[in-house]
Amino acid sequence: MYMNIFLGVLVGIIVLMILITGHEFGHFIMARRNGVTVKEFGIGFPPRAIAWTKGPDGKWHKIPRKNWNKARKSLVFSLNWLPIGGFCQMDGESDADERPGTFGSVSFWKKTKILFGGVIMNWLMAFIILTILAATGMPKFINNQFTLANDTYLDAKPIAVESVVESSPADKAGIKSGDKITRVVDLNVDINNTSIVGEFADLSSFNSAHAGQEVGYVIERDGEEHFLTTTLNPADSDYILGVSMSQTGLSTYRSTWSAPIVGAVVTVQLTGETFRGFGTIIYNFVTGAFSQFSGDESIREQGRTKIGEVGDSFTGPVGILGTLFPSFVSTGATNTLFLAALISVSLACMNVLPIPALDGGRWLLIAIYRLRGKKLDQETESRIVSRAFFVLFALIILITILDITRFFR
Protein backbone atom coordinates (compact mmCIF):
# COMPACT_ATOMS: atom_id res chain seq x y z
CA MET A 1 0.00 0.00 0.00
CA TYR A 2 2.66 2.51 1.07
CA MET A 3 4.83 1.65 -1.92
CA ASN A 4 1.84 2.26 -4.20
CA ILE A 5 1.24 5.67 -2.59
CA PHE A 6 4.94 6.55 -2.86
CA LEU A 7 5.06 5.54 -6.53
CA GLY A 8 1.83 7.44 -7.23
CA VAL A 9 3.15 10.59 -5.55
CA LEU A 10 6.45 10.33 -7.43
CA VAL A 11 4.73 9.87 -10.79
CA GLY A 12 2.31 12.68 -9.91
CA ILE A 13 5.13 15.12 -9.14
CA ILE A 14 6.84 14.29 -12.44
CA VAL A 15 3.62 14.64 -14.44
CA LEU A 16 2.66 17.94 -12.80
CA MET A 17 6.19 19.27 -13.33
CA ILE A 18 6.01 18.43 -17.04
CA LEU A 19 2.52 19.93 -17.47
CA ILE A 20 3.24 23.15 -15.58
CA THR A 21 6.67 23.58 -17.18
CA GLY A 22 5.02 22.99 -20.55
CA HIS A 23 2.51 25.74 -19.72
CA GLU A 24 5.35 28.16 -18.91
CA PHE A 25 7.18 27.08 -22.07
CA GLY A 26 4.11 28.19 -24.03
CA HIS A 27 4.52 31.68 -22.53
CA PHE A 28 8.25 31.51 -23.31
CA ILE A 29 7.78 30.66 -26.99
CA MET A 30 5.16 33.35 -27.53
CA ALA A 31 7.20 35.97 -25.68
CA ARG A 32 10.31 35.30 -27.76
CA ARG A 33 8.36 35.17 -31.02
CA ASN A 34 6.67 38.49 -30.27
CA GLY A 35 9.72 40.50 -29.34
CA VAL A 36 9.62 40.29 -25.55
CA THR A 37 12.88 39.64 -23.69
CA VAL A 38 12.79 36.63 -21.36
CA LYS A 39 15.16 37.07 -18.44
CA GLU A 40 14.95 33.55 -17.06
CA PHE A 41 13.21 30.29 -17.77
CA GLY A 42 13.24 27.98 -14.79
CA ILE A 43 12.21 24.39 -14.13
CA GLY A 44 11.11 24.08 -10.51
CA PHE A 45 11.02 26.98 -8.07
CA PRO A 46 13.94 28.54 -6.15
CA PRO A 47 16.22 28.01 -4.37
CA ARG A 48 18.30 27.60 -7.47
CA ALA A 49 20.31 24.41 -7.99
CA ILE A 50 22.17 25.21 -11.23
CA ALA A 51 21.96 27.78 -14.02
CA TRP A 52 23.30 28.42 -17.51
CA THR A 53 23.43 31.41 -19.83
CA LYS A 54 24.47 31.92 -23.43
CA GLY A 55 27.83 33.64 -23.82
CA PRO A 56 29.18 35.93 -26.61
CA ASP A 57 30.39 32.83 -28.45
CA GLY A 58 26.77 31.63 -28.79
CA LYS A 59 27.34 28.65 -26.50
CA TRP A 60 25.69 27.83 -23.19
CA HIS A 61 27.89 28.25 -20.12
CA LYS A 62 27.30 27.30 -16.49
CA ILE A 63 26.95 30.35 -14.23
CA PRO A 64 29.14 30.19 -11.11
CA ARG A 65 27.13 30.35 -7.88
CA LYS A 66 28.86 33.59 -6.85
CA ASN A 67 27.54 35.29 -10.01
CA TRP A 68 23.89 34.14 -9.72
CA ASN A 69 22.67 37.55 -8.56
CA LYS A 70 24.53 39.44 -11.27
CA ALA A 71 22.24 41.21 -13.77
CA ARG A 72 22.40 39.72 -17.27
CA LYS A 73 21.17 40.74 -20.69
CA SER A 74 21.07 37.19 -22.04
CA LEU A 75 18.57 34.47 -21.16
CA VAL A 76 19.21 32.42 -18.03
CA PHE A 77 18.06 28.81 -17.93
CA SER A 78 17.85 27.34 -14.43
CA LEU A 79 17.03 24.15 -12.57
CA ASN A 80 15.61 24.75 -9.10
CA TRP A 81 15.14 22.65 -5.99
CA LEU A 82 11.37 22.86 -5.40
CA PRO A 83 9.62 20.45 -7.84
CA ILE A 84 6.34 22.38 -7.98
CA GLY A 85 6.29 23.73 -11.52
CA GLY A 86 8.31 26.24 -13.46
CA PHE A 87 8.40 29.91 -14.42
CA CYS A 88 9.02 32.26 -17.32
CA GLN A 89 10.32 35.64 -16.13
CA MET A 90 9.78 38.25 -18.82
CA ASP A 91 11.25 41.74 -18.83
CA GLY A 92 8.75 44.39 -17.74
CA GLU A 93 5.71 42.20 -17.09
CA SER A 94 3.57 45.20 -16.20
CA ASP A 95 1.24 46.53 -18.91
CA ALA A 96 2.53 50.04 -18.15
CA ASP A 97 6.18 49.29 -18.93
CA GLU A 98 7.01 50.87 -22.31
CA ARG A 99 10.71 50.09 -22.53
CA PRO A 100 11.68 48.26 -25.76
CA GLY A 101 11.61 44.49 -25.38
CA THR A 102 9.24 44.51 -22.40
CA PHE A 103 5.83 42.85 -22.14
CA GLY A 104 4.16 46.24 -21.69
CA SER A 105 5.66 47.67 -24.88
CA VAL A 106 4.10 45.20 -27.34
CA SER A 107 0.62 45.44 -28.90
CA PHE A 108 -2.56 44.13 -27.29
CA TRP A 109 -2.72 41.29 -29.83
CA LYS A 110 0.85 40.22 -28.97
CA LYS A 111 0.02 40.37 -25.26
CA THR A 112 -2.97 38.12 -25.98
CA LYS A 113 -0.77 35.54 -27.68
CA ILE A 114 1.79 35.64 -24.85
CA LEU A 115 -0.79 35.35 -22.06
CA PHE A 116 -2.65 32.48 -23.71
CA GLY A 117 0.50 30.72 -24.92
CA GLY A 118 0.48 28.55 -21.80
CA VAL A 119 -3.18 27.64 -22.25
CA ILE A 120 -2.57 26.63 -25.86
CA MET A 121 0.43 24.54 -24.80
CA ASN A 122 -1.65 22.65 -22.21
CA TRP A 123 -4.33 21.88 -24.80
CA LEU A 124 -1.59 20.80 -27.23
CA MET A 125 -0.05 18.47 -24.62
CA ALA A 126 -3.46 16.94 -23.90
CA PHE A 127 -4.00 16.45 -27.65
CA ILE A 128 -0.64 14.68 -28.01
CA ILE A 129 -1.30 12.37 -25.05
CA LEU A 130 -4.82 11.53 -26.23
CA THR A 131 -3.60 10.91 -29.78
CA ILE A 132 -1.04 8.42 -28.42
CA LEU A 133 -3.76 6.74 -26.36
CA ALA A 134 -6.10 6.64 -29.36
CA ALA A 135 -3.41 4.76 -31.31
CA THR A 136 -2.39 2.41 -28.49
CA GLY A 137 -5.69 1.93 -26.65
CA MET A 138 -7.88 4.59 -25.04
CA PRO A 139 -10.21 3.87 -22.13
CA LYS A 140 -13.74 5.23 -22.14
CA PHE A 141 -14.11 7.82 -19.39
CA ILE A 142 -16.90 10.11 -20.58
CA ASN A 143 -20.33 9.51 -22.03
CA ASN A 144 -20.49 9.56 -25.84
CA GLN A 145 -16.69 9.62 -26.03
CA PHE A 146 -15.78 10.22 -29.67
CA THR A 147 -14.59 7.43 -31.97
CA LEU A 148 -14.85 6.82 -35.70
CA ALA A 149 -16.83 3.62 -36.18
CA ASN A 150 -14.98 2.55 -39.34
CA ASP A 151 -11.56 2.94 -37.66
CA THR A 152 -12.18 1.77 -34.09
CA TYR A 153 -11.05 -1.56 -32.71
CA LEU A 154 -12.29 -2.64 -29.29
CA ASP A 155 -9.91 -4.56 -27.08
CA ALA A 156 -12.68 -5.89 -24.84
CA LYS A 157 -12.07 -7.44 -21.45
CA PRO A 158 -14.93 -9.78 -20.47
CA ILE A 159 -17.16 -9.36 -17.44
CA ALA A 160 -16.49 -11.99 -14.76
CA VAL A 161 -19.45 -13.42 -12.83
CA GLU A 162 -18.69 -13.46 -9.11
CA SER A 163 -21.99 -14.83 -7.81
CA VAL A 164 -25.43 -15.83 -9.10
CA VAL A 165 -28.74 -15.24 -7.32
CA GLU A 166 -30.63 -18.50 -6.81
CA SER A 167 -33.64 -18.98 -9.13
CA SER A 168 -32.70 -15.79 -11.02
CA PRO A 169 -32.75 -15.58 -14.85
CA ALA A 170 -28.97 -16.08 -14.75
CA ASP A 171 -29.34 -19.20 -12.60
CA LYS A 172 -32.04 -20.60 -14.88
CA ALA A 173 -29.81 -20.01 -17.91
CA GLY A 174 -27.00 -22.01 -16.34
CA ILE A 175 -24.63 -19.10 -15.71
CA LYS A 176 -22.18 -19.96 -12.92
CA SER A 177 -19.74 -18.16 -10.70
CA GLY A 178 -16.43 -17.80 -12.55
CA ASP A 179 -18.03 -17.55 -15.99
CA LYS A 180 -16.99 -14.66 -18.23
CA ILE A 181 -19.68 -12.90 -20.28
CA THR A 182 -18.12 -11.91 -23.60
CA ARG A 183 -21.10 -11.19 -25.88
CA VAL A 184 -24.84 -10.61 -25.73
CA VAL A 185 -27.54 -11.55 -28.25
CA ASP A 186 -30.93 -10.00 -28.97
CA LEU A 187 -32.95 -13.08 -29.93
CA ASN A 188 -35.72 -10.90 -31.37
CA VAL A 189 -33.33 -9.59 -34.01
CA ASP A 190 -30.86 -12.26 -35.11
CA ILE A 191 -29.35 -15.10 -33.13
CA ASN A 192 -26.11 -14.67 -35.07
CA ASN A 193 -25.94 -10.92 -34.40
CA THR A 194 -23.88 -10.73 -31.20
CA SER A 195 -22.64 -7.57 -29.48
CA ILE A 196 -19.30 -7.49 -27.68
CA VAL A 197 -19.40 -6.68 -23.97
CA GLY A 198 -16.53 -4.30 -23.25
CA GLU A 199 -17.55 -2.81 -19.91
CA PHE A 200 -20.23 -2.88 -17.21
CA ALA A 201 -22.25 -0.19 -18.97
CA ASP A 202 -22.60 -2.36 -22.10
CA LEU A 203 -24.09 -5.28 -20.18
CA SER A 204 -26.20 -3.08 -17.91
CA SER A 205 -27.63 -1.13 -20.85
CA PHE A 206 -28.39 -4.34 -22.76
CA ASN A 207 -30.19 -5.90 -19.79
CA SER A 208 -32.20 -2.74 -19.10
CA ALA A 209 -33.19 -2.38 -22.76
CA HIS A 210 -34.36 -6.02 -22.94
CA ALA A 211 -36.02 -6.38 -19.53
CA GLY A 212 -38.76 -9.03 -19.67
CA GLN A 213 -37.48 -10.40 -22.99
CA GLU A 214 -35.70 -13.59 -24.01
CA VAL A 215 -32.02 -12.96 -24.63
CA GLY A 216 -28.80 -14.88 -25.14
CA TYR A 217 -25.33 -14.67 -23.61
CA VAL A 218 -22.05 -16.01 -24.92
CA ILE A 219 -19.98 -17.02 -21.92
CA GLU A 220 -16.47 -18.37 -21.54
CA ARG A 221 -15.96 -21.26 -19.10
CA ASP A 222 -12.73 -23.21 -18.70
CA GLY A 223 -11.46 -21.90 -22.02
CA GLU A 224 -14.59 -22.92 -23.94
CA GLU A 225 -17.47 -20.80 -25.24
CA HIS A 226 -21.11 -21.61 -24.42
CA PHE A 227 -24.31 -20.03 -25.69
CA LEU A 228 -27.00 -19.69 -23.03
CA THR A 229 -30.50 -18.21 -23.21
CA THR A 230 -32.91 -16.93 -20.58
CA THR A 231 -35.86 -14.60 -20.05
CA LEU A 232 -34.93 -11.50 -18.08
CA ASN A 233 -37.00 -10.15 -15.20
CA PRO A 234 -39.20 -7.06 -15.75
CA ALA A 235 -37.57 -3.64 -15.33
CA ASP A 236 -39.29 -2.97 -11.97
CA SER A 237 -37.83 -6.15 -10.38
CA ASP A 238 -35.13 -6.18 -7.73
CA TYR A 239 -32.74 -7.42 -10.40
CA ILE A 240 -33.01 -8.08 -14.11
CA LEU A 241 -30.36 -10.79 -14.62
CA GLY A 242 -29.32 -11.68 -11.07
CA VAL A 243 -25.52 -11.68 -11.00
CA SER A 244 -22.74 -9.76 -9.26
CA MET A 245 -19.86 -9.00 -11.60
CA SER A 246 -16.34 -7.64 -11.86
CA GLN A 247 -14.31 -6.31 -14.76
CA THR A 248 -11.43 -8.62 -15.69
CA GLY A 249 -9.42 -5.79 -17.20
CA LEU A 250 -9.57 -2.39 -18.85
CA SER A 251 -11.35 -2.37 -22.20
CA THR A 252 -9.81 0.10 -24.61
CA TYR A 253 -10.66 1.54 -28.02
CA ARG A 254 -7.86 1.74 -30.58
CA SER A 255 -7.70 3.73 -33.82
CA THR A 256 -5.19 3.88 -36.67
CA TRP A 257 -5.30 6.74 -39.19
CA SER A 258 -8.01 8.55 -37.21
CA ALA A 259 -5.97 8.70 -33.96
CA PRO A 260 -5.16 12.45 -34.33
CA ILE A 261 -8.82 13.20 -35.07
CA VAL A 262 -9.92 11.21 -32.02
CA GLY A 263 -7.25 12.95 -29.90
CA ALA A 264 -8.45 16.40 -31.02
CA VAL A 265 -12.16 15.73 -30.54
CA VAL A 266 -11.72 14.06 -27.13
CA THR A 267 -9.63 17.08 -26.06
CA VAL A 268 -12.57 19.30 -27.02
CA GLN A 269 -14.98 16.97 -25.20
CA LEU A 270 -12.87 17.05 -22.02
CA THR A 271 -12.69 20.84 -22.29
CA GLY A 272 -16.47 21.05 -22.51
CA GLU A 273 -16.89 18.69 -19.55
CA THR A 274 -14.41 20.74 -17.51
CA PHE A 275 -16.16 24.05 -18.18
CA ARG A 276 -19.50 22.37 -17.48
CA GLY A 277 -18.08 21.20 -14.16
CA PHE A 278 -16.93 24.74 -13.33
CA GLY A 279 -20.43 26.00 -14.12
CA THR A 280 -22.03 23.40 -11.87
CA ILE A 281 -19.70 24.30 -9.00
CA ILE A 282 -20.46 28.01 -9.31
CA TYR A 283 -24.22 27.38 -9.59
CA ASN A 284 -24.27 25.09 -6.54
CA PHE A 285 -22.25 27.54 -4.48
CA VAL A 286 -24.33 30.60 -5.38
CA THR A 287 -27.74 28.90 -5.01
CA GLY A 288 -26.58 27.10 -1.86
CA ALA A 289 -25.36 30.33 -0.27
CA PHE A 290 -28.53 32.28 -1.08
CA SER A 291 -30.76 29.46 0.18
CA GLN A 292 -29.35 29.96 3.69
CA PHE A 293 -31.39 33.16 3.93
CA SER A 294 -34.65 31.23 3.38
CA GLY A 295 -37.13 30.78 6.20
CA ASP A 296 -37.77 27.19 5.06
CA GLU A 297 -35.48 24.73 6.85
CA SER A 298 -35.77 22.15 4.04
CA ILE A 299 -34.53 24.72 1.51
CA ARG A 300 -31.63 25.65 3.80
CA GLU A 301 -30.75 21.96 4.14
CA GLN A 302 -30.78 21.55 0.35
CA GLY A 303 -28.48 24.55 0.14
CA ARG A 304 -26.07 23.05 2.66
CA THR A 305 -26.02 19.86 0.60
CA LYS A 306 -25.12 21.86 -2.52
CA ILE A 307 -22.33 23.69 -0.68
CA GLY A 308 -21.05 20.32 0.55
CA GLU A 309 -21.01 19.07 -3.04
CA VAL A 310 -18.91 22.10 -3.98
CA GLY A 311 -16.33 21.13 -1.34
CA ASP A 312 -16.30 17.53 -2.57
CA SER A 313 -15.81 18.73 -6.17
CA PHE A 314 -12.49 20.44 -5.47
CA THR A 315 -9.22 18.55 -5.32
CA GLY A 316 -5.95 20.28 -4.48
CA PRO A 317 -2.29 19.21 -4.62
CA VAL A 318 -2.65 16.77 -1.70
CA GLY A 319 -5.69 15.10 -3.24
CA ILE A 320 -4.11 14.91 -6.69
CA LEU A 321 -0.79 13.51 -5.47
CA GLY A 322 -2.00 11.51 -2.47
CA THR A 323 -5.18 10.00 -3.88
CA LEU A 324 -5.70 10.42 -7.63
CA PHE A 325 -2.25 9.46 -8.88
CA PRO A 326 -1.79 6.41 -6.60
CA SER A 327 -5.24 5.17 -7.70
CA PHE A 328 -4.56 5.67 -11.40
CA VAL A 329 -0.92 4.50 -11.35
CA SER A 330 -2.01 1.22 -9.73
CA THR A 331 -4.28 0.52 -12.72
CA GLY A 332 -1.55 0.99 -15.31
CA ALA A 333 0.07 3.44 -17.71
CA THR A 334 -3.04 3.92 -19.86
CA ASN A 335 -5.14 5.33 -17.04
CA THR A 336 -2.21 7.41 -15.76
CA LEU A 337 -1.71 9.00 -19.19
CA PHE A 338 -5.42 9.74 -19.43
CA LEU A 339 -5.27 11.44 -16.02
CA ALA A 340 -2.30 13.52 -17.23
CA ALA A 341 -4.32 14.62 -20.28
CA LEU A 342 -7.29 15.48 -18.07
CA ILE A 343 -5.13 17.57 -15.72
CA SER A 344 -3.55 19.33 -18.69
CA VAL A 345 -7.01 20.26 -20.00
CA SER A 346 -8.02 21.39 -16.49
CA LEU A 347 -4.94 23.65 -16.29
CA ALA A 348 -5.84 25.18 -19.65
CA CYS A 349 -9.46 25.76 -18.65
CA MET A 350 -8.56 27.13 -15.23
CA ASN A 351 -6.15 29.67 -16.72
CA VAL A 352 -8.85 30.93 -19.07
CA LEU A 353 -11.05 31.92 -16.12
CA PRO A 354 -11.40 35.69 -15.51
CA ILE A 355 -9.42 35.69 -12.25
CA PRO A 356 -6.73 38.44 -12.25
CA ALA A 357 -4.09 36.13 -10.74
CA LEU A 358 -4.48 33.81 -13.76
CA ASP A 359 -3.75 34.34 -17.46
CA GLY A 360 -7.37 34.91 -18.49
CA GLY A 361 -7.91 37.39 -15.69
CA ARG A 362 -4.81 39.40 -16.54
CA TRP A 363 -5.88 39.53 -20.17
CA LEU A 364 -9.39 40.67 -19.18
CA LEU A 365 -7.94 43.37 -16.91
CA ILE A 366 -5.76 44.72 -19.72
CA ALA A 367 -8.69 44.51 -22.18
CA ILE A 368 -11.04 46.45 -19.86
CA TYR A 369 -8.57 49.31 -19.54
CA ARG A 370 -8.03 49.28 -23.30
CA LEU A 371 -11.79 49.57 -23.90
CA ARG A 372 -12.02 52.40 -21.36
CA GLY A 373 -9.20 54.20 -23.14
CA LYS A 374 -7.19 54.39 -19.91
CA LYS A 375 -3.68 53.34 -19.05
CA LEU A 376 -3.32 50.44 -16.62
CA ASP A 377 -0.57 51.78 -14.35
CA GLN A 378 1.78 49.39 -12.58
CA GLU A 379 0.53 50.20 -9.06
CA THR A 380 -3.12 49.47 -9.94
CA GLU A 381 -2.23 46.26 -11.79
CA SER A 382 -0.01 45.03 -8.95
CA ARG A 383 -2.69 45.79 -6.36
CA ILE A 384 -5.47 43.97 -8.24
CA VAL A 385 -3.33 40.96 -9.17
CA SER A 386 -1.79 40.60 -5.71
CA ARG A 387 -5.19 40.69 -3.99
CA ALA A 388 -6.58 38.14 -6.42
CA PHE A 389 -3.51 35.98 -5.87
CA PHE A 390 -4.00 36.21 -2.10
CA VAL A 391 -7.62 35.03 -2.43
CA LEU A 392 -6.54 32.23 -4.79
CA PHE A 393 -3.77 31.18 -2.40
CA ALA A 394 -6.22 31.15 0.53
CA LEU A 395 -8.56 28.97 -1.54
CA ILE A 396 -5.70 26.55 -2.28
CA ILE A 397 -4.93 26.35 1.45
CA LEU A 398 -8.60 25.63 2.20
CA ILE A 399 -8.79 22.93 -0.47
CA THR A 400 -5.55 21.42 0.84
CA ILE A 401 -7.05 21.21 4.34
CA LEU A 402 -10.15 19.53 2.89
CA ASP A 403 -7.91 17.09 1.00
CA ILE A 404 -6.02 16.19 4.16
CA THR A 405 -9.26 15.58 6.11
CA ARG A 406 -10.53 13.32 3.28
CA PHE A 407 -7.21 11.48 3.19
CA PHE A 408 -7.48 10.48 6.86
CA ARG A 409 -11.17 9.56 6.86
HELIX and SHEET records of a PDB file:
HELIX    1   1 TYR A    2  ARG A   33  1                                  32    
HELIX    2   2 ARG A   65  ASN A   67  5                                   3    
HELIX    3   3 PHE A  103  SER A  105  5                                   3    
HELIX    4   4 PHE A  108  LEU A  115  1                                   8    
HELIX    5   5 GLY A  117  THR A  136  1                                  20    
HELIX    6   6 ALA A  149  ASP A  151  5                                   3    
HELIX    7   7 PRO A  169  ALA A  173  1                                   5    
HELIX    8   8 PHE A  200  ALA A  209  1                                  10    
HELIX    9   9 ALA A  259  SER A  291  1                                  33    
HELIX   10  10 GLU A  297  SER A  313  1                                  17    
HELIX   11  11 PRO A  317  GLY A  319  1                                   3    
HELIX   12  12 ILE A  320  LEU A  324  3                                   5    
HELIX   13  13 PHE A  325  VAL A  329  1                                   5    
HELIX   14  14 ALA A  333  VAL A  352  1                                  20    
HELIX   15  15 ASP A  359  ARG A  372  1                                  14    
HELIX   16  16 GLN A  378  PHE A  407  1                                  30    
SHEET    1   A 3 TRP A  60  LYS A  62  0                                        
SHEET    2   A 3 VAL A  38  LYS A  54 -1                                        
SHEET    3   A 3 VAL A  76  MET A  90 -1                                        
SHEET    1   B 3 MET A 138  PRO A 139  0                                        
SHEET    2   B 3 THR A 252  ARG A 254 -1                                        
SHEET    3   B 3 TYR A 153  ASP A 155 -1                                        
SHEET    1   C 4 THR A 194  ILE A 196  0                                        
SHEET    2   C 4 LYS A 180  ASP A 186 -1                                        
SHEET    3   C 4 ILE A 159  VAL A 164 -1                                        
SHEET    4   C 4 VAL A 243  GLN A 247 -1                                        
SHEET    1   D 4 THR A 194  ILE A 196  0                                        
SHEET    2   D 4 LYS A 180  ASP A 186 -1                                        
SHEET    3   D 4 GLU A 214  ARG A 221 -1                                        
SHEET    4   D 4 GLU A 224  THR A 231 -1                                        
END                                                                             
